Amino acid sequence: MPTQQALRHMPSKKSLLVKQAPLNWDVPALIAGVDEAGRGPLAGPVFAAAVILDDLVPNPGLADSKKLSAKQRQHVYDHIKANAIAFCVAQASVEEIDRLNILQATMLAMQRAVKGLRLKPGKVLIDGNRIPVLDMLAEAIVKGDAKVPSISAASILAKVERDRWCESIDEEFPHYGFAKHKGYGTAAHLSALSKLGPTHWHRKSFAPVAKWLHQHEQVS
Protein backbone atom coordinates (compact mmCIF):
# COMPACT_ATOMS: atom_id res chain seq x y z
CA MET A 1 0.00 0.00 0.00
CA PRO A 2 1.39 3.48 -0.91
CA THR A 3 1.94 5.77 2.03
CA GLN A 4 -0.07 8.98 2.50
CA GLN A 5 2.98 10.99 1.37
CA ALA A 6 3.37 8.91 -1.80
CA LEU A 7 -0.31 9.34 -2.62
CA ARG A 8 0.07 13.11 -2.51
CA HIS A 9 2.74 12.93 -5.25
CA MET A 10 0.94 10.47 -7.55
CA PRO A 11 -0.68 12.08 -10.66
CA SER A 12 -4.46 12.04 -10.71
CA LYS A 13 -6.40 10.23 -13.43
CA LYS A 14 -7.28 13.63 -14.86
CA SER A 15 -3.65 14.66 -15.18
CA LEU A 16 -2.76 11.37 -16.83
CA LEU A 17 -5.13 12.22 -19.68
CA VAL A 18 -3.38 15.46 -20.61
CA LYS A 19 0.28 14.51 -20.20
CA GLN A 20 1.87 13.57 -23.57
CA ALA A 21 5.41 12.98 -24.67
CA PRO A 22 6.70 15.81 -26.89
CA LEU A 23 6.86 14.93 -30.59
CA ASN A 24 9.91 15.73 -32.67
CA TRP A 25 8.75 16.08 -36.27
CA ASP A 26 12.26 16.74 -37.61
CA VAL A 27 13.53 13.22 -36.93
CA PRO A 28 16.72 11.89 -38.54
CA ALA A 29 15.89 10.53 -41.98
CA LEU A 30 16.99 10.54 -45.58
CA ILE A 31 16.73 14.09 -46.91
CA ALA A 32 16.19 14.84 -50.59
CA GLY A 33 16.93 18.15 -52.27
CA VAL A 34 14.69 19.22 -55.16
CA ASP A 35 15.08 21.90 -57.83
CA GLU A 36 13.87 22.64 -61.34
CA ALA A 37 15.24 23.89 -64.63
CA GLY A 38 13.37 25.45 -67.51
CA ARG A 39 10.50 27.47 -66.06
CA GLY A 40 11.31 30.57 -68.10
CA PRO A 41 12.01 29.31 -71.64
CA LEU A 42 9.50 29.60 -74.46
CA ALA A 43 9.90 25.97 -75.49
CA GLY A 44 10.38 22.50 -74.13
CA PRO A 45 9.46 20.58 -70.99
CA VAL A 46 10.24 21.81 -67.50
CA PHE A 47 12.69 19.51 -65.71
CA ALA A 48 13.01 18.73 -62.01
CA ALA A 49 15.51 16.65 -60.07
CA ALA A 50 15.52 15.09 -56.62
CA VAL A 51 18.78 14.02 -54.99
CA ILE A 52 19.67 12.23 -51.75
CA LEU A 53 23.36 12.82 -51.11
CA ASP A 54 25.67 10.57 -49.13
CA ASP A 55 26.93 12.67 -46.21
CA LEU A 56 30.07 10.53 -46.03
CA VAL A 57 31.14 11.42 -49.58
CA PRO A 58 32.57 14.90 -50.24
CA ASN A 59 30.92 16.77 -53.09
CA PRO A 60 33.41 19.41 -54.25
CA GLY A 61 32.10 22.05 -56.61
CA LEU A 62 28.48 21.95 -55.48
CA ALA A 63 26.87 25.33 -56.10
CA ASP A 64 23.86 26.92 -57.72
CA SER A 65 23.96 25.52 -61.26
CA LYS A 66 23.65 29.02 -62.73
CA LYS A 67 27.00 29.98 -61.18
CA LEU A 68 28.88 27.12 -62.82
CA SER A 69 30.17 26.91 -66.37
CA ALA A 70 28.83 24.16 -68.60
CA LYS A 71 32.11 22.25 -68.18
CA GLN A 72 31.98 22.60 -64.38
CA ARG A 73 28.35 21.48 -64.29
CA GLN A 74 29.17 18.39 -66.33
CA HIS A 75 32.01 17.41 -64.00
CA VAL A 76 29.88 17.82 -60.86
CA TYR A 77 26.94 16.12 -62.60
CA ASP A 78 29.04 12.99 -63.17
CA HIS A 79 30.23 13.03 -59.55
CA ILE A 80 26.69 13.35 -58.19
CA LYS A 81 25.38 10.47 -60.29
CA ALA A 82 28.30 8.27 -59.27
CA ASN A 83 28.08 8.96 -55.53
CA ALA A 84 24.53 10.01 -54.56
CA ILE A 85 22.46 7.57 -52.51
CA ALA A 86 19.56 8.16 -54.91
CA PHE A 87 18.57 10.59 -57.63
CA CYS A 88 15.84 11.04 -60.20
CA VAL A 89 15.26 13.56 -63.00
CA ALA A 90 11.70 14.01 -64.24
CA GLN A 91 9.79 16.45 -66.41
CA ALA A 92 6.42 17.89 -67.25
CA SER A 93 5.59 18.14 -70.94
CA VAL A 94 4.82 21.17 -73.07
CA GLU A 95 1.21 20.01 -73.23
CA GLU A 96 1.03 19.87 -69.44
CA ILE A 97 2.58 23.33 -69.17
CA ASP A 98 -0.04 24.78 -71.55
CA ARG A 99 -2.88 22.96 -69.83
CA LEU A 100 -1.94 23.49 -66.18
CA ASN A 101 0.27 26.63 -66.34
CA ILE A 102 4.02 26.67 -65.74
CA LEU A 103 3.85 26.78 -61.93
CA GLN A 104 1.59 23.74 -61.61
CA ALA A 105 3.57 21.87 -64.26
CA THR A 106 6.75 22.57 -62.29
CA MET A 107 5.13 21.19 -59.14
CA LEU A 108 4.12 18.11 -61.13
CA ALA A 109 7.69 17.57 -62.36
CA MET A 110 8.94 17.88 -58.77
CA GLN A 111 6.39 15.33 -57.57
CA ARG A 112 7.53 12.90 -60.26
CA ALA A 113 11.19 13.41 -59.36
CA VAL A 114 10.58 12.68 -55.67
CA LYS A 115 8.36 9.70 -56.46
CA GLY A 116 11.01 8.34 -58.82
CA LEU A 117 13.68 8.07 -56.12
CA ARG A 118 14.60 4.44 -55.39
CA LEU A 119 14.49 5.26 -51.66
CA LYS A 120 11.72 7.26 -50.04
CA PRO A 121 13.06 10.31 -48.19
CA GLY A 122 11.78 11.30 -44.77
CA LYS A 123 11.99 14.96 -45.67
CA VAL A 124 12.25 16.99 -48.87
CA LEU A 125 13.94 20.39 -49.18
CA ILE A 126 12.74 22.41 -52.16
CA ASP A 127 14.29 25.45 -53.76
CA GLY A 128 11.96 28.46 -53.79
CA ASN A 129 8.82 29.35 -51.87
CA ARG A 130 6.33 26.74 -53.14
CA ILE A 131 5.89 23.12 -52.11
CA PRO A 132 4.27 20.45 -54.31
CA VAL A 133 1.85 17.99 -52.74
CA LEU A 134 3.96 15.20 -51.25
CA ASP A 135 3.35 12.38 -48.79
CA MET A 136 6.29 13.30 -46.55
CA LEU A 137 7.60 16.34 -44.70
CA ALA A 138 8.68 19.15 -47.02
CA GLU A 139 10.22 22.57 -46.61
CA ALA A 140 10.66 25.37 -49.14
CA ILE A 141 13.95 27.27 -48.93
CA VAL A 142 14.37 30.51 -50.85
CA LYS A 143 17.70 30.47 -52.72
CA GLY A 144 18.15 26.94 -51.44
CA ASP A 145 20.29 26.05 -54.46
CA ALA A 146 23.01 28.29 -52.99
CA LYS A 147 22.51 27.14 -49.37
CA VAL A 148 21.71 23.43 -49.28
CA PRO A 149 24.06 20.90 -50.93
CA SER A 150 21.32 18.45 -51.93
CA ILE A 151 19.32 21.25 -53.58
CA SER A 152 22.47 22.43 -55.38
CA ALA A 153 22.97 18.88 -56.62
CA ALA A 154 19.37 18.75 -57.85
CA SER A 155 19.75 22.07 -59.65
CA ILE A 156 22.82 20.75 -61.48
CA LEU A 157 21.17 17.48 -62.56
CA ALA A 158 18.06 19.28 -63.79
CA LYS A 159 20.06 21.94 -65.64
CA VAL A 160 22.40 19.49 -67.38
CA GLU A 161 19.53 17.23 -68.43
CA ARG A 162 17.54 20.12 -69.84
CA ASP A 163 20.55 21.56 -71.67
CA ARG A 164 21.09 18.17 -73.26
CA TRP A 165 17.45 18.11 -74.32
CA CYS A 166 17.90 21.52 -75.98
CA GLU A 167 20.99 20.31 -77.81
CA SER A 168 19.08 17.30 -79.16
CA ILE A 169 16.24 19.55 -80.34
CA ASP A 170 18.78 21.81 -82.04
CA GLU A 171 19.54 18.92 -84.37
CA GLU A 172 15.84 18.64 -85.25
CA PHE A 173 15.34 22.40 -85.68
CA PRO A 174 18.79 23.84 -86.45
CA HIS A 175 17.52 27.27 -87.53
CA TYR A 176 16.15 28.15 -84.08
CA GLY A 177 19.42 28.04 -82.15
CA PHE A 178 18.22 25.92 -79.24
CA ALA A 179 21.76 24.78 -78.41
CA LYS A 180 22.74 28.40 -77.73
CA HIS A 181 19.72 30.07 -76.14
CA LYS A 182 18.33 26.89 -74.49
CA GLY A 183 14.78 27.96 -75.32
CA TYR A 184 14.91 31.35 -73.58
CA GLY A 185 13.42 34.37 -75.28
CA THR A 186 16.63 35.89 -76.61
CA ALA A 187 16.67 38.27 -79.57
CA ALA A 188 17.89 35.44 -81.82
CA HIS A 189 15.14 33.10 -80.64
CA LEU A 190 12.41 35.72 -81.05
CA SER A 191 13.70 36.52 -84.53
CA ALA A 192 13.57 32.85 -85.54
CA LEU A 193 10.10 32.53 -84.03
CA SER A 194 8.90 35.55 -85.99
CA LYS A 195 10.28 34.25 -89.29
CA LEU A 196 9.65 30.53 -88.97
CA GLY A 197 6.77 30.28 -86.51
CA PRO A 198 6.65 27.99 -83.48
CA THR A 199 7.63 24.34 -83.48
CA HIS A 200 5.58 21.69 -81.72
CA TRP A 201 7.99 22.14 -78.79
CA HIS A 202 7.01 25.76 -78.20
CA ARG A 203 4.73 26.61 -75.26
CA LYS A 204 1.55 28.03 -76.75
CA SER A 205 0.56 29.65 -73.46
CA PHE A 206 3.69 31.82 -73.32
CA ALA A 207 3.16 35.37 -74.57
CA PRO A 208 5.52 35.56 -77.61
CA VAL A 209 4.26 32.22 -78.94
CA ALA A 210 0.62 33.02 -78.17
CA LYS A 211 1.03 36.39 -79.91
CA TRP A 212 2.43 34.77 -83.08
CA LEU A 213 -0.38 32.20 -83.14
CA HIS A 214 -3.04 34.86 -82.62
CA GLN A 215 -1.67 37.06 -85.41
CA HIS A 216 -1.53 34.21 -87.89
CA GLU A 217 -4.98 32.92 -86.98
CA GLN A 218 -6.37 36.35 -87.90
CA VAL A 219 -4.53 36.32 -91.21
CA SER A 220 -5.80 32.87 -92.13
C-alpha atoms as a printed R data frame, in Angstrom:
    type eleno elety resid chain resno      x      y       z
1   ATOM     1    CA   MET     A     1  0.000  0.000   0.000
2   ATOM     2    CA   PRO     A     2  1.388  3.480  -0.905
3   ATOM     3    CA   THR     A     3  1.941  5.771   2.029
4   ATOM     4    CA   GLN     A     4 -0.069  8.980   2.501
5   ATOM     5    CA   GLN     A     5  2.984 10.994   1.372
6   ATOM     6    CA   ALA     A     6  3.365  8.906  -1.804
7   ATOM     7    CA   LEU     A     7 -0.313  9.338  -2.619
8   ATOM     8    CA   ARG     A     8  0.065 13.112  -2.510
9   ATOM     9    CA   HIS     A     9  2.739 12.928  -5.246
10  ATOM    10    CA   MET     A    10  0.937 10.474  -7.547
11  ATOM    11    CA   PRO     A    11 -0.679 12.081 -10.657
12  ATOM    12    CA   SER     A    12 -4.456 12.040 -10.706
13  ATOM    13    CA   LYS     A    13 -6.398 10.234 -13.426
14  ATOM    14    CA   LYS     A    14 -7.285 13.633 -14.865
15  ATOM    15    CA   SER     A    15 -3.648 14.661 -15.177
16  ATOM    16    CA   LEU     A    16 -2.763 11.370 -16.831
17  ATOM    17    CA   LEU     A    17 -5.127 12.216 -19.680
18  ATOM    18    CA   VAL     A    18 -3.380 15.460 -20.605
19  ATOM    19    CA   LYS     A    19  0.283 14.506 -20.201
20  ATOM    20    CA   GLN     A    20  1.868 13.569 -23.566
21  ATOM    21    CA   ALA     A    21  5.413 12.983 -24.672
22  ATOM    22    CA   PRO     A    22  6.700 15.813 -26.890
23  ATOM    23    CA   LEU     A    23  6.857 14.927 -30.591
24  ATOM    24    CA   ASN     A    24  9.910 15.728 -32.671
25  ATOM    25    CA   TRP     A    25  8.753 16.084 -36.274
26  ATOM    26    CA   ASP     A    26 12.255 16.737 -37.608
27  ATOM    27    CA   VAL     A    27 13.530 13.225 -36.926
28  ATOM    28    CA   PRO     A    28 16.724 11.894 -38.543
29  ATOM    29    CA   ALA     A    29 15.890 10.528 -41.979
30  ATOM    30    CA   LEU     A    30 16.990 10.544 -45.582
31  ATOM    31    CA   ILE     A    31 16.733 14.088 -46.908
32  ATOM    32    CA   ALA     A    32 16.192 14.836 -50.589
33  ATOM    33    CA   GLY     A    33 16.927 18.151 -52.267
34  ATOM    34    CA   VAL     A    34 14.694 19.221 -55.156
35  ATOM    35    CA   ASP     A    35 15.079 21.902 -57.827
36  ATOM    36    CA   GLU     A    36 13.867 22.640 -61.340
37  ATOM    37    CA   ALA     A    37 15.242 23.891 -64.631
38  ATOM    38    CA   GLY     A    38 13.370 25.453 -67.505
39  ATOM    39    CA   ARG     A    39 10.500 27.472 -66.055
40  ATOM    40    CA   GLY     A    40 11.314 30.568 -68.103
41  ATOM    41    CA   PRO     A    41 12.014 29.305 -71.639
42  ATOM    42    CA   LEU     A    42  9.502 29.605 -74.460
43  ATOM    43    CA   ALA     A    43  9.897 25.975 -75.493
44  ATOM    44    CA   GLY     A    44 10.384 22.500 -74.125
45  ATOM    45    CA   PRO     A    45  9.458 20.577 -70.993
46  ATOM    46    CA   VAL     A    46 10.240 21.811 -67.501
47  ATOM    47    CA   PHE     A    47 12.693 19.514 -65.714
48  ATOM    48    CA   ALA     A    48 13.013 18.726 -62.007
49  ATOM    49    CA   ALA     A    49 15.506 16.647 -60.069
50  ATOM    50    CA   ALA     A    50 15.517 15.086 -56.618
51  ATOM    51    CA   VAL     A    51 18.780 14.019 -54.987
52  ATOM    52    CA   ILE     A    52 19.673 12.234 -51.754
53  ATOM    53    CA   LEU     A    53 23.363 12.824 -51.109
54  ATOM    54    CA   ASP     A    54 25.671 10.566 -49.128
55  ATOM    55    CA   ASP     A    55 26.928 12.667 -46.209
56  ATOM    56    CA   LEU     A    56 30.075 10.533 -46.033
57  ATOM    57    CA   VAL     A    57 31.143 11.418 -49.581
58  ATOM    58    CA   PRO     A    58 32.573 14.900 -50.239
59  ATOM    59    CA   ASN     A    59 30.920 16.775 -53.087
60  ATOM    60    CA   PRO     A    60 33.406 19.408 -54.253
61  ATOM    61    CA   GLY     A    61 32.103 22.052 -56.608
62  ATOM    62    CA   LEU     A    62 28.480 21.950 -55.477
63  ATOM    63    CA   ALA     A    63 26.870 25.327 -56.105
64  ATOM    64    CA   ASP     A    64 23.861 26.921 -57.715
65  ATOM    65    CA   SER     A    65 23.963 25.517 -61.260
66  ATOM    66    CA   LYS     A    66 23.651 29.023 -62.735
67  ATOM    67    CA   LYS     A    67 26.999 29.983 -61.177
68  ATOM    68    CA   LEU     A    68 28.881 27.124 -62.819
69  ATOM    69    CA   SER     A    69 30.167 26.908 -66.365
70  ATOM    70    CA   ALA     A    70 28.826 24.157 -68.602
71  ATOM    71    CA   LYS     A    71 32.109 22.248 -68.178
72  ATOM    72    CA   GLN     A    72 31.984 22.597 -64.384
73  ATOM    73    CA   ARG     A    73 28.354 21.475 -64.290
74  ATOM    74    CA   GLN     A    74 29.169 18.393 -66.334
75  ATOM    75    CA   HIS     A    75 32.013 17.414 -63.997
76  ATOM    76    CA   VAL     A    76 29.878 17.824 -60.863
77  ATOM    77    CA   TYR     A    77 26.937 16.117 -62.601
78  ATOM    78    CA   ASP     A    78 29.043 12.994 -63.172
79  ATOM    79    CA   HIS     A    79 30.233 13.033 -59.554
80  ATOM    80    CA   ILE     A    80 26.694 13.351 -58.193
81  ATOM    81    CA   LYS     A    81 25.379 10.472 -60.286
82  ATOM    82    CA   ALA     A    82 28.300  8.269 -59.273
83  ATOM    83    CA   ASN     A    83 28.076  8.964 -55.534
84  ATOM    84    CA   ALA     A    84 24.534 10.006 -54.556
85  ATOM    85    CA   ILE     A    85 22.457  7.568 -52.512
86  ATOM    86    CA   ALA     A    86 19.561  8.159 -54.908
87  ATOM    87    CA   PHE     A    87 18.568 10.590 -57.634
88  ATOM    88    CA   CYS     A    88 15.837 11.043 -60.204
89  ATOM    89    CA   VAL     A    89 15.262 13.556 -63.001
90  ATOM    90    CA   ALA     A    90 11.702 14.013 -64.235
91  ATOM    91    CA   GLN     A    91  9.787 16.447 -66.407
92  ATOM    92    CA   ALA     A    92  6.416 17.886 -67.247
93  ATOM    93    CA   SER     A    93  5.591 18.141 -70.937
94  ATOM    94    CA   VAL     A    94  4.824 21.173 -73.074
95  ATOM    95    CA   GLU     A    95  1.206 20.008 -73.235
96  ATOM    96    CA   GLU     A    96  1.029 19.875 -69.441
97  ATOM    97    CA   ILE     A    97  2.578 23.335 -69.173
98  ATOM    98    CA   ASP     A    98 -0.036 24.783 -71.547
99  ATOM    99    CA   ARG     A    99 -2.884 22.958 -69.830
100 ATOM   100    CA   LEU     A   100 -1.943 23.486 -66.185
101 ATOM   101    CA   ASN     A   101  0.266 26.635 -66.335
102 ATOM   102    CA   ILE     A   102  4.020 26.665 -65.743
103 ATOM   103    CA   LEU     A   103  3.848 26.780 -61.928
104 ATOM   104    CA   GLN     A   104  1.587 23.743 -61.609
105 ATOM   105    CA   ALA     A   105  3.571 21.869 -64.257
106 ATOM   106    CA   THR     A   106  6.752 22.571 -62.289
107 ATOM   107    CA   MET     A   107  5.126 21.187 -59.138
108 ATOM   108    CA   LEU     A   108  4.123 18.108 -61.127
109 ATOM   109    CA   ALA     A   109  7.688 17.572 -62.358
110 ATOM   110    CA   MET     A   110  8.942 17.878 -58.766
111 ATOM   111    CA   GLN     A   111  6.386 15.331 -57.571
112 ATOM   112    CA   ARG     A   112  7.535 12.905 -60.261
113 ATOM   113    CA   ALA     A   113 11.192 13.413 -59.356
114 ATOM   114    CA   VAL     A   114 10.580 12.675 -55.665
115 ATOM   115    CA   LYS     A   115  8.357  9.705 -56.459
116 ATOM   116    CA   GLY     A   116 11.012  8.343 -58.817
117 ATOM   117    CA   LEU     A   117 13.684  8.071 -56.116
118 ATOM   118    CA   ARG     A   118 14.600  4.444 -55.389
119 ATOM   119    CA   LEU     A   119 14.488  5.258 -51.656
120 ATOM   120    CA   LYS     A   120 11.722  7.263 -50.038
121 ATOM   121    CA   PRO     A   121 13.064 10.305 -48.190
122 ATOM   122    CA   GLY     A   122 11.779 11.295 -44.767
123 ATOM   123    CA   LYS     A   123 11.993 14.959 -45.669
124 ATOM   124    CA   VAL     A   124 12.245 16.991 -48.866
125 ATOM   125    CA   LEU     A   125 13.939 20.393 -49.178
126 ATOM   126    CA   ILE     A   126 12.738 22.409 -52.163
127 ATOM   127    CA   ASP     A   127 14.286 25.447 -53.760
128 ATOM   128    CA   GLY     A   128 11.961 28.460 -53.788
129 ATOM   129    CA   ASN     A   129  8.823 29.347 -51.871
130 ATOM   130    CA   ARG     A   130  6.333 26.742 -53.137
131 ATOM   131    CA   ILE     A   131  5.890 23.117 -52.113
132 ATOM   132    CA   PRO     A   132  4.274 20.447 -54.306
133 ATOM   133    CA   VAL     A   133  1.848 17.990 -52.735
134 ATOM   134    CA   LEU     A   134  3.964 15.196 -51.246
135 ATOM   135    CA   ASP     A   135  3.350 12.384 -48.787
136 ATOM   136    CA   MET     A   136  6.286 13.301 -46.546
137 ATOM   137    CA   LEU     A   137  7.597 16.337 -44.703
138 ATOM   138    CA   ALA     A   138  8.684 19.147 -47.021
139 ATOM   139    CA   GLU     A   139 10.219 22.573 -46.611
140 ATOM   140    CA   ALA     A   140 10.663 25.372 -49.140
141 ATOM   141    CA   ILE     A   141 13.955 27.268 -48.928
142 ATOM   142    CA   VAL     A   142 14.365 30.513 -50.848
143 ATOM   143    CA   LYS     A   143 17.695 30.471 -52.721
144 ATOM   144    CA   GLY     A   144 18.154 26.941 -51.445
145 ATOM   145    CA   ASP     A   145 20.294 26.053 -54.463
146 ATOM   146    CA   ALA     A   146 23.007 28.285 -52.989
147 ATOM   147    CA   LYS     A   147 22.506 27.138 -49.372
148 ATOM   148    CA   VAL     A   148 21.708 23.427 -49.284
149 ATOM   149    CA   PRO     A   149 24.056 20.897 -50.932
150 ATOM   150    CA   SER     A   150 21.315 18.448 -51.930
151 ATOM   151    CA   ILE     A   151 19.322 21.250 -53.583
152 ATOM   152    CA   SER     A   152 22.472 22.432 -55.376
153 ATOM   153    CA   ALA     A   153 22.965 18.885 -56.622
154 ATOM   154    CA   ALA     A   154 19.369 18.745 -57.848
155 ATOM   155    CA   SER     A   155 19.748 22.066 -59.652
156 ATOM   156    CA   ILE     A   156 22.823 20.747 -61.477
157 ATOM   157    CA   LEU     A   157 21.175 17.480 -62.555
158 ATOM   158    CA   ALA     A   158 18.057 19.276 -63.790
159 ATOM   159    CA   LYS     A   159 20.065 21.941 -65.640
160 ATOM   160    CA   VAL     A   160 22.401 19.486 -67.376
161 ATOM   161    CA   GLU     A   161 19.532 17.229 -68.434
162 ATOM   162    CA   ARG     A   162 17.543 20.120 -69.841
163 ATOM   163    CA   ASP     A   163 20.547 21.563 -71.674
164 ATOM   164    CA   ARG     A   164 21.091 18.169 -73.258
165 ATOM   165    CA   TRP     A   165 17.452 18.105 -74.320
166 ATOM   166    CA   CYS     A   166 17.900 21.515 -75.980
167 ATOM   167    CA   GLU     A   167 20.993 20.306 -77.811
168 ATOM   168    CA   SER     A   168 19.079 17.298 -79.163
169 ATOM   169    CA   ILE     A   169 16.239 19.548 -80.343
170 ATOM   170    CA   ASP     A   170 18.777 21.809 -82.042
171 ATOM   171    CA   GLU     A   171 19.540 18.921 -84.367
172 ATOM   172    CA   GLU     A   172 15.841 18.641 -85.248
173 ATOM   173    CA   PHE     A   173 15.335 22.398 -85.677
174 ATOM   174    CA   PRO     A   174 18.791 23.841 -86.452
175 ATOM   175    CA   HIS     A   175 17.516 27.271 -87.532
176 ATOM   176    CA   TYR     A   176 16.154 28.147 -84.083
177 ATOM   177    CA   GLY     A   177 19.425 28.037 -82.151
178 ATOM   178    CA   PHE     A   178 18.222 25.924 -79.240
179 ATOM   179    CA   ALA     A   179 21.756 24.778 -78.407
180 ATOM   180    CA   LYS     A   180 22.744 28.396 -77.735
181 ATOM   181    CA   HIS     A   181 19.725 30.067 -76.144
182 ATOM   182    CA   LYS     A   182 18.327 26.888 -74.495
183 ATOM   183    CA   GLY     A   183 14.783 27.964 -75.319
184 ATOM   184    CA   TYR     A   184 14.911 31.346 -73.580
185 ATOM   185    CA   GLY     A   185 13.421 34.373 -75.281
186 ATOM   186    CA   THR     A   186 16.632 35.889 -76.606
187 ATOM   187    CA   ALA     A   187 16.665 38.270 -79.573
188 ATOM   188    CA   ALA     A   188 17.888 35.439 -81.825
189 ATOM   189    CA   HIS     A   189 15.139 33.105 -80.639
190 ATOM   190    CA   LEU     A   190 12.408 35.723 -81.053
191 ATOM   191    CA   SER     A   191 13.700 36.521 -84.534
192 ATOM   192    CA   ALA     A   192 13.566 32.847 -85.543
193 ATOM   193    CA   LEU     A   193 10.101 32.528 -84.032
194 ATOM   194    CA   SER     A   194  8.897 35.551 -85.992
195 ATOM   195    CA   LYS     A   195 10.277 34.252 -89.290
196 ATOM   196    CA   LEU     A   196  9.651 30.532 -88.967
197 ATOM   197    CA   GLY     A   197  6.774 30.283 -86.514
198 ATOM   198    CA   PRO     A   198  6.646 27.993 -83.483
199 ATOM   199    CA   THR     A   199  7.635 24.336 -83.483
200 ATOM   200    CA   HIS     A   200  5.576 21.692 -81.716
201 ATOM   201    CA   TRP     A   201  7.993 22.143 -78.791
202 ATOM   202    CA   HIS     A   202  7.006 25.763 -78.197
203 ATOM   203    CA   ARG     A   203  4.733 26.613 -75.257
204 ATOM   204    CA   LYS     A   204  1.548 28.026 -76.747
205 ATOM   205    CA   SER     A   205  0.556 29.654 -73.456
206 ATOM   206    CA   PHE     A   206  3.687 31.820 -73.324
207 ATOM   207    CA   ALA     A   207  3.165 35.369 -74.571
208 ATOM   208    CA   PRO     A   208  5.524 35.559 -77.610
209 ATOM   209    CA   VAL     A   209  4.261 32.223 -78.941
210 ATOM   210    CA   ALA     A   210  0.619 33.021 -78.172
211 ATOM   211    CA   LYS     A   211  1.026 36.385 -79.914
212 ATOM   212    CA   TRP     A   212  2.426 34.769 -83.085
213 ATOM   213    CA   LEU     A   213 -0.383 32.196 -83.135
214 ATOM   214    CA   HIS     A   214 -3.044 34.861 -82.622
215 ATOM   215    CA   GLN     A   215 -1.675 37.060 -85.413
216 ATOM   216    CA   HIS     A   216 -1.531 34.215 -87.892
217 ATOM   217    CA   GLU     A   217 -4.980 32.920 -86.978
218 ATOM   218    CA   GLN     A   218 -6.371 36.346 -87.899
219 ATOM   219    CA   VAL     A   219 -4.527 36.321 -91.215
220 ATOM   220    CA   SER     A   220 -5.804 32.873 -92.126
